[in-house]
Amino acid sequence: MTTAYRPGDSKREEFRKYLEKAGVLDALTKILVALYEEPEKPNDALDFLKQHMGTAGPDTADVEALRLQVSELQQKVEQLQDENKELRAKIQQENPEMEQGGGEN
């Protein structure tokens, strides 16, 4: 019995090798094994797959949003530190007998 060669076979084989080399097959296998080993199968198997595939790390958009938030918070901290110094200086001018350097940042 001979196997007939089909043009699509080589493309499929190339794609399979690509998926294997990229680690996709291994990742999918691990997720499917985890689903198989679940004692209580989830109602939505596709949702289970999506949740477990998302464990690689945060989305780029999430990272960018967090970077922006950190930058804004750093600016706010600097602003508050400056305001704190100004208020301490005012208090010191009005009450020179107060201790110097108490908790200054």
Contacts in CASP RR format, 6 or more apart in sequence:
PFRMAT RR
TARGET T0000
AUTHOR 0000-0000-0000
METHOD contacts of the structure
MODEL  1
MTTAYRPGDSKREEFRKYLEKAGVLDALTKILVALYEEPEKPNDALDFLK
QHMGTAGPDTADVEALRLQVSELQQKVEQLQDENKELRAKIQQENPEMEQ
GGGEN
16 25 0 8 1.000
19 25 0 8 1.000
20 26 0 8 1.000
27 53 0 8 1.000
31 49 0 8 1.000
31 52 0 8 1.000
31 53 0 8 1.000
34 52 0 8 1.000
35 41 0 8 1.000
35 42 0 8 1.000
35 45 0 8 1.000
35 48 0 8 1.000
35 49 0 8 1.000
35 52 0 8 1.000
38 48 0 8 1.000
42 48 0 8 1.000
58 66 0 8 1.000
81 105 0 8 1.000
84 104 0 8 1.000
84 105 0 8 1.000
85 104 0 8 1.000
88 101 0 8 1.000
88 104 0 8 1.000
91 98 0 8 1.000
92 98 0 8 1.000
92 100 0 8 1.000
END
